[in-house]
Amino acid sequence: MTALARLVAAATLLLAGPCLAQTGAYPTHAVRMVVPFAAGGPTDVIARVVAQKLSQSLGQQFYVENLPGAGGNTGTANVAKAPADGYTILVVSTGFIVNPSLYAKGVPYDPVKDFAPVTLVAASPNVLTVNPAVPANSVKDLIALVKASPGKFSFAQPATGSTPHLNGELFKLEFGLDLTMVPFTGAAPAITSTIGGHTPIAFTALPPAMTNIKEGKLRALAILSTQRIPALPDVPTAAEAGIPGHEGDTLTGIVVAAKTPKEVVERLNAEIRKLVALPDVKEKLEALGFVAVANTPAEFGERIKVETAKWSKVINDAKIKIE
């Protein structure tokens, strides 16, 4: 090697040094994973599974910190203001996407501008169910039934602004249905009301409804997803039921502050994709009613944009706002 070549090589290493120190060795210390909800819910449970596996694979502690408040807005805003170094991670659910349109006074973050997507870890589809006494064995039957008796039927939903709620509103809007919406403070009371016949129709996430569907206490008319669910092989998808475009999921994903080095995002993405493929992780996700996804940052970013456009239109058309 000539003297000039040695000089060029040395200069290159000197210039690369800071970058390598910042990203190549990531992580060099503990990583904070913010869950913007109270402990114990699906987002929190999935976050802790991911944190444990990342701690094992990357050799540094990934720890969960719960920062609940304002439907997830408090914790989300906290991460939006965090240093863009990959040492503060946000575990998001669908509220991350719908809240900017849902809250009348807006939210203190922009889901696209303030964050870099890492991956959509997993998704859980919503389901449309009815009390078995309702004389409808298909979604088309239900639409005809509600149209024939305007104002007579109501649907239960688990939380204002949740995707099950928005699925119900989209159903009303698209088919011009006079259908009363009844909000509940969770899936369990919404399902109990429908089993009791008080609200003959329900839009909920699938997991809390699954056992009741299998036991015949609820009749599932459609899984609001693009694929059938192995546990309920006879229940059609939204498209198969004649309502394409009505897919709705509860999402759990990982994002970091915008401008986080690309190498850090890619490292996290690669590790999470590996851990989600592990049999024990898949089993834990399935027990929660979630299907593993673990897509690329670009794919998750596109999903965020598509879901934002879809649900913001429903929120605006249905005039749903949280003060």
C-alpha positions in Angstrom: 0.0 0.0 0.0 1.4 3.4 -1.0 1.8 6.2 1.6 -1.1 8.1 -0.1 -3.4 5.0 0.1 -2.5 4.5 3.8 -3.4 8.2 4.4 -6.7 7.9 2.7 -7.6 4.7 4.6 -6.7 6.3 7.9 -8.8 9.4 7.1 -11.8 7.2 6.1 -11.6 5.3 9.5 -11.4 8.6 11.4 -14.5 9.9 9.6 -16.4 6.7 10.1 -15.5 6.3 13.7 -18.3 8.5 15.2 -20.9 6.9 13.0 -19.8 3.4 13.9 -19.8 4.3 17.6 -23.3 5.6 17.4 -24.9 2.8 15.3 -22.6 -0.1 14.7 -22.4 -1.1 18.4 -26.1 -0.3 19.1 -27.2 -0.8 21.8 -24.4 0.1 24.2 -26.7 0.6 27.2 -30.3 0.1 28.4 -33.2 0.9 26.0 -36.5 2.3 27.3 -39.7 0.9 25.7 -42.6 3.2 26.3 -46.1 1.7 26.4 -48.6 4.6 26.4 -51.2 2.6 28.3 -51.6 1.0 31.8 -49.9 -2.4 32.4 -51.8 -5.6 31.7 -53.4 -4.8 28.3 -52.4 -6.5 25.0 -50.0 -3.7 24.0 -48.2 -4.0 27.3 -48.1 -7.8 27.2 -46.7 -7.8 23.7 -44.2 -5.1 24.6 -42.8 -7.2 27.5 -42.4 -10.2 25.3 -40.5 -8.2 22.7 -38.4 -6.5 25.5 -37.4 -9.8 27.0 -36.3 -11.3 23.7 -34.4 -8.1 22.6 -32.6 -8.1 25.9 -31.4 -11.6 25.3 -30.5 -11.2 21.6 -28.8 -7.8 21.8 -27.1 -8.1 25.2 -28.5 -4.9 26.8 -31.6 -4.4 28.9 -34.8 -3.4 27.1 -37.3 -2.3 29.8 -40.9 -1.3 29.6 -42.2 1.9 31.0 -45.9 2.5 31.2 -47.0 6.2 30.5 -50.8 6.1 30.3 -53.0 9.1 29.7 -55.3 10.8 27.2 -55.9 7.6 25.2 -52.2 7.0 24.6 -51.4 10.6 23.7 -49.3 11.3 26.8 -46.8 8.6 26.3 -46.7 9.1 22.5 -45.9 12.8 22.9 -43.1 11.9 25.4 -41.3 9.7 22.8 -41.8 12.2 20.0 -39.7 14.6 22.1 -37.1 12.0 23.0 -33.5 12.0 21.5 -33.5 10.3 18.1 -30.9 7.7 19.1 -32.9 4.5 19.4 -32.7 4.4 23.2 -36.4 5.4 23.6 -38.8 3.2 21.7 -42.6 3.5 21.4 -44.9 0.5 21.3 -48.1 1.7 19.5 -51.6 0.4 19.0 -54.3 1.7 16.6 -54.9 4.8 18.7 -51.6 6.1 17.4 -53.2 6.3 14.0 -56.8 7.3 14.8 -56.2 9.8 17.7 -55.0 12.7 15.5 -58.5 12.8 13.8 -60.4 11.7 16.8 -59.4 14.4 19.4 -61.2 17.7 18.8 -58.2 19.7 20.0 -55.7 17.6 18.1 -52.8 15.6 19.6 -49.3 16.7 20.5 -47.6 14.6 17.8 -47.8 13.7 14.1 -47.7 9.9 13.5 -45.8 10.4 10.2 -43.6 13.4 10.7 -42.5 12.8 14.3 -41.8 9.1 14.1 -39.8 6.5 12.1 -41.6 3.2 11.7 -39.7 0.1 12.7 -42.2 -2.8 12.3 -45.8 -3.8 12.7 -45.3 -6.6 15.2 -48.7 -8.2 15.1 -52.4 -7.6 14.3 -55.7 -8.8 15.7 -58.8 -8.6 13.5 -62.2 -7.3 14.5 -65.4 -9.4 14.2 -69.0 -8.7 13.5 -71.3 -10.8 15.7 -75.0 -11.0 16.5 -77.1 -12.6 19.2 -78.2 -16.0 18.0 -81.8 -14.9 18.2 -81.2 -12.4 15.4 -82.7 -13.8 12.2 -79.6 -13.2 10.1 -77.1 -15.8 9.0 -75.0 -13.5 6.8 -74.0 -9.9 6.6 -76.3 -9.4 3.7 -79.2 -10.8 5.8 -78.3 -8.4 8.6 -78.2 -5.4 6.3 -81.7 -6.3 4.9 -83.0 -6.9 8.4 -81.8 -3.5 9.7 -83.1 -1.7 6.6 -86.5 -3.3 7.0 -86.8 -2.1 10.6 -85.1 1.4 10.9 -84.3 2.4 14.4 -85.0 -1.0 15.9 -81.5 -2.4 16.1 -78.4 -1.3 18.0 -74.8 -2.3 18.0 -72.4 -2.6 20.9 -68.8 -1.3 20.7 -66.0 -1.5 23.3 -64.5 2.1 23.3 -65.2 5.3 21.5 -62.7 5.7 18.7 -61.5 2.1 18.7 -61.4 0.3 15.4 -64.4 -1.9 16.3 -66.4 1.3 16.9 -65.2 2.7 13.6 -66.0 -0.5 11.9 -69.6 -0.2 13.1 -69.8 3.4 12.0 -68.4 2.5 8.5 -71.0 -0.2 8.3 -73.8 2.3 9.1 -72.4 4.9 6.6 -71.8 2.6 3.7 -75.2 1.0 3.7 -77.3 3.9 5.0 -78.4 2.0 8.1 -80.5 3.5 10.9 -78.6 1.6 13.6 -78.0 2.9 17.1 -74.5 2.9 18.5 -74.1 1.9 22.1 -70.7 2.5 23.7 -69.2 0.4 26.5 -66.1 0.6 28.6 -64.5 -2.5 27.2 -65.1 -5.6 25.1 -66.4 -7.7 28.0 -69.5 -5.6 28.8 -70.2 -5.0 25.1 -70.2 -8.8 24.5 -72.3 -9.5 27.6 -74.9 -7.0 26.4 -75.1 -8.7 23.0 -75.3 -12.2 24.5 -78.2 -10.8 26.7 -79.9 -9.4 23.6 -79.8 -5.8 24.9 -77.7 -4.8 21.9 -78.3 -7.5 19.3 -75.2 -6.7 17.2 -71.6 -6.2 18.3 -68.4 -5.0 16.7 -65.5 -6.0 18.8 -61.9 -7.3 18.6 -61.9 -11.1 18.0 -60.1 -12.4 21.1 -62.7 -11.5 23.7 -65.5 -12.8 21.5 -63.8 -16.0 20.4 -64.9 -18.3 23.3 -68.5 -17.1 23.1 -68.6 -17.7 19.3 -67.3 -21.2 19.7 -69.9 -21.9 22.5 -72.7 -20.6 20.3 -73.5 -17.6 22.5 -72.7 -15.3 19.6 -73.0 -15.9 15.9 -70.1 -14.5 13.9 -71.1 -13.1 10.5 -67.7 -11.9 9.4 -64.1 -11.7 10.5 -63.1 -8.2 9.4 -59.8 -9.2 7.9 -58.3 -10.3 4.6 -57.8 -13.9 5.7 -59.9 -16.5 7.5 -58.9 -17.4 11.0 -57.9 -21.0 11.6 -59.8 -21.1 14.9 -63.0 -20.2 13.1 -62.6 -21.7 9.6 -66.3 -21.3 8.7 -66.5 -17.6 9.3 -66.0 -15.6 6.1 -63.7 -12.6 5.7 -65.1 -9.1 5.1 -64.7 -9.5 1.3 -66.2 -13.0 1.3 -69.2 -11.6 3.3 -69.8 -9.0 0.7 -68.3 -6.0 2.5 -64.8 -5.5 1.0 -63.0 -2.5 2.5 -64.4 -3.1 6.0 -61.3 -4.8 7.3 -60.3 -3.6 10.7 -57.6 -4.6 13.1 -56.1 -3.8 16.4 -52.4 -3.2 15.7 -49.3 -3.4 17.8 -46.2 -1.9 16.3 -42.9 -0.3 17.1 -41.8 3.2 16.2 -38.9 5.5 17.2 -38.4 9.2 17.1 -37.9 10.7 13.6 -34.3 11.1 12.4 -33.2 8.0 14.4 -30.2 6.6 12.4 -31.3 4.2 9.6 -28.8 1.6 10.9 -30.5 1.5 14.3 -34.0 1.2 12.7 -32.8 -1.6 10.5 -31.1 -3.4 13.5 -34.2 -3.3 15.6 -36.3 -4.4 12.6 -34.1 -7.4 11.9 -34.0 -8.5 15.5 -37.8 -8.1 16.0 -38.5 -10.0 12.8 -36.3 -12.9 14.1 -37.9 -13.0 17.5 -41.5 -12.9 16.2 -40.7 -16.0 14.1 -39.8 -17.9 17.3 -42.4 -20.6 18.2 -42.8 -19.5 21.8 -43.4 -15.9 20.7 -46.0 -17.0 18.1 -47.7 -19.0 20.7 -47.9 -16.0 23.1 -49.3 -13.8 20.3 -51.9 -16.3 19.3 -53.0 -16.7 22.9 -53.7 -13.0 22.9 -55.6 -13.3 19.6 -52.9 -11.7 17.5 -51.3 -12.9 14.3 -47.6 -12.2 13.8 -46.7 -9.7 11.1 -43.2 -8.3 11.5 -43.0 -6.4 8.3 -40.4 -3.9 7.0 -40.2 -0.2 8.1 -41.4 0.9 4.6 -44.4 -1.6 4.8 -45.3 -0.4 8.3 -45.0 3.2 7.2 -47.3 2.6 4.3 -49.8 0.8 6.6 -49.9 3.8 8.9 -50.7 6.2 6.0 -53.4 3.9 4.6 -55.0 3.3 8.0 -54.9 7.1 8.8 -56.7 8.0 5.6 -59.3 5.3 6.0 -60.3 5.9 9.6 -60.0 9.7 9.5 -62.6 9.7 6.8 -64.9 7.5 8.9 -64.3 9.8 11.9 -65.1 12.9 10.0 -68.1 11.5 8.1 -69.6 10.1 11.3 -68.8 13.3 13.2 -67.0 11.5 16.0 -65.0 13.6 18.3 -63.4 13.3 21.8 -63.2 16.7 23.6 
